[in-house]
Amino acid sequence: MKNKTYTLLISSVIGLAFVLLYCLYQPNQTSSTSKNAFDKIRSSEPISYLIIGDSIGRGSGASKDQTKWFYLLEQSVFEQHGTPMQRNMLVQSGATAFEGLYKFRNSSLQNIDLVFIVFGENDRKYMNKEVFYTFYSQLLLQVKEKYPTAEIITLTESSLDNENFADTIAEVSKELNALNLDMRIPFNESGKSMKRLTKDLVHPNDDGYQLYSDYIYQYLETRIQKGNKSTDIPKNEFAAKAINMETKNEYQFKDSSFIKRDGYYTSDEKGASIDFTFTGTYLGANMIRSPLGGLVDVYIDDEFVTSISTWWPFKKPRSLYIAGGLSDSKHTVSFRMKGKSSSHNTSGFHRVQISSIIVQDN
């Protein structure tokens, strides 16, 4: 009897301890999760931020890491507020919003306070504004869904001279309560030419990235001083508007010259082809770009769509946009080797490597 009473007493004490710990923990947890990026910076707490973008997103054109826009921004925030900014990056030179969306959907990053989205310069080369609107808005929607309390800042790149694309970035940002910062403004206000502010008339140099950093910091500082809350939209709007992506690696036909190596259908032979079937309004492909890369023509339903170069100075898996605005029906895509390589390729090879196509998840 004494043992039973003793056991009950011990159980009661342990149970009470758990209740007390739970009660003590809950206010702290609520307080922590309710803080947005501006609250944390104001109180000198670390924040975690994410850049999803292209070569300008990754700071290409700067002479060194310390003169890239995000490094300069981190330095300014730390010097003024003592807040460390933990950087996370989903960036790729030459990337479009399509590739950014695909990479983001396959990422596992958590607890992000602030997101920068940097696209447009490459997108205008491969798609029209309607298709760009689809993928750009999807990227913002799905970022909002994953990080509902994070502040989202979209950057209109300083080199973007296509007003349709610039207007689309501003329009989507307004629709989804993200803030759009147009980097063409500080460039124009500086009184300096693009030649003086860029490495190649596209990518900012050290002076250009200083303008990026200063412009972004001025905005952040305004929000910090005002004590503004992060923007948000009702979460139940996300699911209905989200489009899903899937990969398909089952081919319908492949030339015997295409051999599967390390997960990729690979060929160096002129005229070799590989076909896939899919259903939906858009198409992308997971491919390897490398110093051995060549050129491949893409046909959808036997109509020429585009020619893709798989050359790159180093080996890199890429998720490339191919086509959008297709009829919502069944299609066949054919990748046909040209047997040629770009002028940058001096290897003597013209290799094409495809692992899968990226399509709508029906």
Rosetta blueprint (number, residue, H / E / L):
1 M L
2 K H
3 N H
4 K H
5 T H
6 Y H
7 T H
8 L H
9 L H
10 I H
11 S H
12 S H
13 V H
14 I H
15 G H
16 L H
17 A H
18 F H
19 V H
20 L H
21 L H
22 Y H
23 C H
24 L H
25 Y H
26 Q H
27 P H
28 N H
29 Q H
30 T H
31 S H
32 S H
33 T H
34 S H
35 K L
36 N L
37 A H
38 F H
39 D H
40 K H
41 I H
42 R H
43 S L
44 S L
45 E L
46 P L
47 I E
48 S E
49 Y E
50 L E
51 I E
52 I E
53 G E
54 D L
55 S L
56 I L
57 G L
58 R L
59 G L
60 S L
61 G L
62 A L
63 S L
64 K L
65 D H
66 Q H
67 T H
68 K L
69 W H
70 F H
71 Y H
72 L H
73 L H
74 E H
75 Q H
76 S H
77 V H
78 F H
79 E H
80 Q H
81 H H
82 G L
83 T L
84 P L
85 M E
86 Q E
87 R E
88 N E
89 M E
90 L E
91 V E
92 Q L
93 S L
94 G L
95 A L
96 T L
97 A H
98 F H
99 E H
100 G H
101 L H
102 Y H
103 K H
104 F H
105 R H
106 N L
107 S L
108 S L
109 L L
110 Q L
111 N L
112 I L
113 D L
114 L E
115 V E
116 F E
117 I E
118 V E
119 F L
120 G L
121 E L
122 N L
123 D H
124 R H
125 K H
126 Y H
127 M L
128 N L
129 K H
130 E H
131 V H
132 F H
133 Y H
134 T H
135 F H
136 Y H
137 S H
138 Q H
139 L H
140 L H
141 L H
142 Q H
143 V H
144 K H
145 E H
146 K H
147 Y L
148 P L
149 T L
150 A L
151 E E
152 I E
153 I E
154 T E
155 L E
156 T E
157 E L
158 S L
159 S L
160 L L
161 D L
162 N L
163 E H
164 N H
165 F H
166 A H
167 D H
168 T H
169 I H
170 A H
171 E H
172 V H
173 S H
174 K H
175 E H
176 L L
177 N L
178 A L
179 L E
180 N E
181 L E
182 D E
183 M L
184 R H
185 I H
186 P H
187 F H
188 N H
189 E H
190 S L
191 G L
192 K L
193 S L
194 M H
195 K H
196 R H
197 L H
198 T E
199 K L
200 D L
201 L L
202 V L
203 H L
204 P E
205 N L
206 D H
207 D H
208 G H
209 Y H
210 Q H
211 L H
212 Y H
213 S H
214 D H
215 Y H
216 I H
217 Y H
218 Q H
219 Y H
220 L H
221 E H
222 T H
223 R H
224 I H
225 Q H
226 K H
227 G L
228 N L
229 K L
230 S L
231 T L
232 D L
233 I L
234 P L
235 K L
236 N H
237 E H
238 F H
239 A H
240 A H
241 K H
242 A L
243 I L
244 N L
245 M E
246 E E
247 T E
248 K E
249 N L
250 E L
251 Y L
252 Q L
253 F E
254 K E
255 D L
256 S L
257 S L
258 F L
259 I E
260 K E
261 R E
262 D L
263 G L
264 Y E
265 Y E
266 T E
267 S E
268 D L
269 E L
270 K L
271 G L
272 A L
273 S E
274 I E
275 D E
276 F E
277 T E
278 F E
279 T E
280 G E
281 T L
282 Y L
283 L E
284 G E
285 A E
286 N E
287 M E
288 I E
289 R E
290 S E
291 P L
292 L L
293 G E
294 G L
295 L E
296 V E
297 D E
298 V E
299 Y E
300 I E
301 D L
302 D L
303 E E
304 F E
305 V E
306 T E
307 S E
308 I E
309 S E
310 T L
311 W E
312 W L
313 P L
314 F L
315 K L
316 K E
317 P E
318 R E
319 S E
320 L E
321 Y E
322 I E
323 A E
324 G L
325 G L
326 L L
327 S L
328 D L
329 S E
330 K E
331 H E
332 T E
333 V E
334 S E
335 F E
336 R E
337 M E
338 K L
339 G L
340 K L
341 S L
342 S L
343 S L
344 H L
345 N L
346 T L
347 S L
348 G L
349 F L
350 H L
351 R E
352 V E
353 Q E
354 I E
355 S E
356 S E
357 I E
358 I E
359 V E
360 Q E
361 D L
362 N L
